[in-house]
Amino acid sequence: MTPSRTGIAIRVTVLALLGALWLVPVYLLLANAGKTVQNYSGSTLWQPGSLGDLWRNLSQVATETDIPRALANTAVYSVVAPAIAVILGATVGFAVIVLKLRRGFLWFFVIYCGSVFPLQMLVIPLFDSYSRLGLYDSLTGMVLIYSIVCLPFSAFVMRNFFAGIAESVFEAAVVDGAKTLRIFTRIYLPMSSSALAVVFILQATWVWNDLLLGLILTQSDTTRPVMPVLTGLQSTEGGGASYTVVLAAAILVSLPTALMFLVSQRYFAKGLALGQY
């Protein structure tokens, strides 16, 4: 059925309103990050700042705060941990669906149960175990916990994706003499590249925006992610004295995930259109 012009107009209007609603905070962030402390006030909230003041605030963030080091730490976490989770999740999905692992659903259920309980419930035992094992305030410990947290969703998506691939694909590869590892790496992984990209983008975004784990499991500048550092900057620079610098830091922190989505949006849209999960 072809939608009527009225229906199309309503949809466009609703989408435009939603888009404006999402863009208002972005505009306020950009407008006020380009101001000096003297120009920042409630009465000038909607007035745009200048590029020169924005550049000076960004320069102050880069030279006088721990944001650059925290960005580097978070970049490591946001690349390594989701990559590990995606690979392990694809392996789990392949083993359960394609190889029909014995008690495969039970193993999958155990893995997926990790996402059932709120992360806040695990903070105290996690902090205690990390302190005992020497993983507290370490890069290895942060990559490990982020990988574990990201794994259930990755396994869930990849299991459902592989369930949509015909069994004849695996059977034909076996008849041709291909080994299991070769079938997985040369056939199934390339076929699921869009789904893998979607999972990686979503998990990398979550890791980048995480505050709780970074705040609880790190304390030094060499390991602390960017969100706890930005939060600390807000508290130490509070009182209205350097709000514009904090806003400039927020822009700097937000850029990587926005750029990642812009670069990979083709894979992201294609992966969502698959409709396998």
MARDREN-410990 format. One line per field, with one value per residue (C-alpha): residue number from 1; x, y, z; residue in one letter. Coordinates in steps of 0.001 Angstrom, whole numbers, plus 500000, padded with zeros to 6 digits. Last residue first. Layout:
BEGIN
k	NUM|... .
c1	X|... .
c2	Y|... .
c3	Z|... .
r	A|... .
REM end
This chain:
BEGIN
k	277|276|275|274|273|272|271|270|269|268|267|266|265|264|263|262|261|260|259|258|257|256|255|254|253|252|251|250|249|248|247|246|245|244|243|242|241|240|239|238|237|236|235|234|233|232|231|230|229|228|227|226|225|224|223|222|221|220|219|218|217|216|215|214|213|212|211|210|209|208|207|206|205|204|203|202|201|200|199|198|197|196|195|194|193|192|191|190|189|188|187|186|185|184|183|182|181|180|179|178|177|176|175|174|173|172|171|170|169|168|167|166|165|164|163|162|161|160|159|158|157|156|155|154|153|152|151|150|149|148|147|146|145|144|143|142|141|140|139|138|137|136|135|134|133|132|131|130|129|128|127|126|125|124|123|122|121|120|119|118|117|116|115|114|113|112|111|110|109|108|107|106|105|104|103|102|101|100|99|98|97|96|95|94|93|92|91|90|89|88|87|86|85|84|83|82|81|80|79|78|77|76|75|74|73|72|71|70|69|68|67|66|65|64|63|62|61|60|59|58|57|56|55|54|53|52|51|50|49|48|47|46|45|44|43|42|41|40|39|38|37|36|35|34|33|32|31|30|29|28|27|26|25|24|23|22|21|20|19|18|17|16|15|14|13|12|11|10|9|8|7|6|5|4|3|2|1 .
c1	518460|518629|517005|519715|518852|520711|523916|523534|522977|526070|528215|527385|527652|531291|533059|530242|529839|533535|533582|530784|532504|535789|534252|532427|535488|536711|533266|533039|536469|535180|532221|534583|536643|533487|532527|535782|534876|531212|531671|533115|536613|537305|533866|533572|537144|536462|533556|535782|538417|535787|534589|538076|539241|541732|544740|547878|546235|545867|542661|541020|538440|535544|535491|536353|533727|530987|531719|531380|530915|533849|533007|529410|530475|532931|530137|527744|530391|531742|528277|527354|530636|530236|526728|528073|530954|528697|529332|533052|533081|531100|533102|536869|537317|534653|534996|538777|538546|536178|538326|537373|537157|534659|532033|532638|532091|528845|527594|528407|526499|523715|522918|521310|522353|519677|520865|524285|522758|520922|524094|526044|523684|523499|527240|528002|525472|526950|530603|530551|530713|533508|535536|535126|536263|539372|540372|540120|542166|544870|545181|545693|544147|543001|544150|546355|544251|543126|542237|540387|538428|537347|536403|534391|532669|531655|530706|528704|525240|525893|526297|522636|522037|520770|523811|525999|523115|524040|527132|525255|522457|524956|526505|523052|522122|525229|524513|526617|527831|525699|528682|526658|524387|526237|529828|529308|527501|530207|532982|531193|530890|534575|535626|533202|534180|537893|537328|535059|537838|540728|539231|537299|539808|542776|540917|539913|543534|544486|541544|542558|546035|544572|541966|544473|544066|546210|547637|544913|541978|543580|544026|540349|539390|541612|540154|536608|537516|538811|535849|533486|530450|526844|524026|521568|523044|523614|521200|522344|525931|529197|530721|533124|534255|535109|532873|533209|532127|528814|527604|528931|527281|524058|523901|524430|521746|519288|520180|518264|515015|515510|515828|512716|510799|512031|511155|507631|507175|508488|506201|503170|503917|504277|500947|499252|500742|499274|501394|501376|500000 .
c2	490373|489082|492162|492550|496245|496960|495542|497544|500763|500150|499085|502308|504320|503305|506635|508739|506403|506484|510273|510642|508202|510109|513632|513304|513626|516751|518316|517495|519072|522269|522173|521781|524706|526820|525900|527346|529674|528680|527055|523894|523271|520515|518919|519195|518055|515036|514103|514520|512291|509686|509785|509626|506292|506017|503778|505929|508800|506631|505631|502776|500062|502077|505206|503377|500757|503331|505931|504102|506300|504891|501325|501771|503322|500481|498004|499586|499988|496444|494887|496806|495901|492211|492275|493869|491393|488350|486760|487477|485721|482726|481867|482315|482401|479891|477545|477650|476764|473878|472393|472689|469489|470586|468400|470304|473621|472354|471222|474569|476520|473906|474792|478007|481195|482758|480938|482509|485946|484876|483408|486486|488880|486921|486231|489938|490898|488403|489342|493100|492803|490231|492279|495408|493478|492132|495388|497150|494513|494499|498286|498161|500047|496875|493671|492532|489439|490474|494035|492832|490340|493017|495569|492958|491794|495442|496424|493331|494572|497861|495932|495020|491271|489824|490598|487835|485427|485473|483371|480764|480683|480150|477249|475761|476309|474445|471403|469534|472030|472205|473068|475723|477096|476713|476675|479486|481671|481129|481880|485019|486144|485418|487498|490314|490366|490522|493358|495129|494987|496026|499051|500883|499997|501292|504454|504939|505025|507472|509721|509621|510819|513727|514576|514952|518732|521838|521432|519748|521271|524708|524300|523367|526515|528657|527079|527719|531314|531834|530055|532514|531905|531433|533082|530649|530713|534462|535224|532199|533340|532735|535876|536492|532876|533100|531570|528926|526032|527837|527597|524091|522607|524551|523382|519756|520037|521398|518773|515886|517850|519232|515699|514615|517566|516835|513154|514029|516485|514042|511313|513605|514794|511205|510279|513285|512473|509000|505880|503396|500000 .
c3	515710|512148|510646|508035|507791|511036|509563|506370|508311|510450|507506|505651|508883|509357|508836|510268|513258|514080|513707|516251|518614|518369|518665|521979|524234|522450|522651|526365|526890|525274|527663|530625|529362|529083|532636|533907|536761|537123|540528|539107|537758|540269|539934|536159|535661|537826|535567|532508|534106|534990|531355|529821|531129|534039|533368|533277|535166|538259|540087|538253|539036|540489|538307|535103|535841|536474|533790|530496|527422|525443|526458|525304|522007|521393|522114|519639|516941|517370|517293|514145|512437|513264|511801|508628|508359|508803|505411|505758|509164|507925|504827|505188|508978|510022|507067|507433|511115|510385|507636|503977|501939|499283|500970|504206|502425|500901|504315|505905|503260|503216|506822|505573|507351|509574|512697|512104|512730|515873|517367|516288|518057|521309|521427|520991|523648|526105|525332|526000|529803|529643|527168|529311|532373|530657|528953|532317|534130|531479|531578|535342|538268|540040|538377|541255|541909|545408|544422|541315|543411|545909|543240|541358|544539|545246|541686|540751|541678|539842|536595|536677|536336|533066|530929|532350|531874|528181|528801|530836|528266|525453|527316|527892|524247|523174|525292|522737|520159|517030|514808|512987|515712|519028|517765|515255|517776|520386|517897|516726|520333|520975|517970|518789|522471|521666|519191|521688|524333|522069|520329|523035|525768|523779|522758|526387|527506|524737|525586|529252|528320|526319|529044|531888|531931|531360|527858|525786|527688|527505|523763|523454|525377|523164|520013|521214|522053|518520|516956|518614|520783|519737|521759|523294|526794|526809|529679|531648|531621|529777|528280|531183|531250|527575|524956|522253|524459|524919|521330|520699|523784|523286|519668|520660|523347|520720|518093|519671|519950|516449|515094|516982|515559|512032|512395|513538|510678|508076|509379|509379|505849|504625|506186|504632|501243|501450|501922|499008|500000 .
r	Y|Q|G|L|A|L|G|K|A|F|Y|R|Q|S|V|L|F|M|L|A|T|P|L|S|V|L|I|A|A|A|L|V|V|T|Y|S|A|G|G|G|E|T|S|Q|L|G|T|L|V|P|M|V|P|R|T|T|D|S|Q|T|L|I|L|G|L|L|L|D|N|W|V|W|T|A|Q|L|I|F|V|V|A|L|A|S|S|S|M|P|L|Y|I|R|T|F|I|R|L|T|K|A|G|D|V|V|A|A|E|F|V|S|E|A|I|G|A|F|F|N|R|M|V|F|A|S|F|P|L|C|V|I|S|Y|I|L|V|M|G|T|L|S|D|Y|L|G|L|R|S|Y|S|D|F|L|P|I|V|L|M|Q|L|P|F|V|S|G|C|Y|I|V|F|F|W|L|F|G|R|R|L|K|L|V|I|V|A|F|G|V|T|A|G|L|I|V|A|I|A|P|A|V|V|S|Y|V|A|T|N|A|L|A|R|P|I|D|T|E|T|A|V|Q|S|L|N|R|W|L|D|G|L|S|G|P|Q|W|L|T|S|G|S|Y|N|Q|V|T|K|G|A|N|A|L|L|L|Y|V|P|V|L|W|L|A|G|L|L|A|L|V|T|V|R|I|A|I|G|T|R|S|P|T|M .
REM end
